[in-house]
Amino acid sequence: MEAERIRRAHPDLLRTATPHPAGACAFLDSVGSCRIYTDRPSVCRSQGLPLRFFFEDEEEEIQEGRDICPLNLEDGPPLDQVDEADFWLVGPYELRLTAIDDAFSSEAGGRTRLRDLFVAAQAEEESD
């Protein structure tokens, strides 16, 4: 689903540009900036956010976990002092997005590697 959104919003980029070298996101430019920032995938939008999740411990009791990118923790309060409303709750949103993506992927013929969007656009151009 997100690949299709990128295809529609950035046809010129996909047709004329090349992906960033392997080992980093294909949509980064030569200085490391995102070339599709306004249409970036949800995984990119949630990178670095304070995350809150629940898990079952060894005694089968539900525990809360909190995590954040260490770079985003600098100059801020410790995670245990951050208000719970400021966290992205991992679970319900991701389940909804997964269901939507699964439905779209089955209709569209499967998942697409975002790096392959460049290849597909270049291959289409070569076949014309």
PyMOL commands that set and color helices and strands:
alter all, ss='L'
color gray80, all
select helices_A, chain A and resi 2-9+11-16+37-39+42-46+70-73+79-81+84-86+92-108+116-127
alter helices_A, ss='H'
color red, helices_A
select strands_A, chain A and resi 51-56+62-67+88-89
alter strands_A, ss='S'
color yellow, strands_A
deselect
rebuild
show_as cartoon
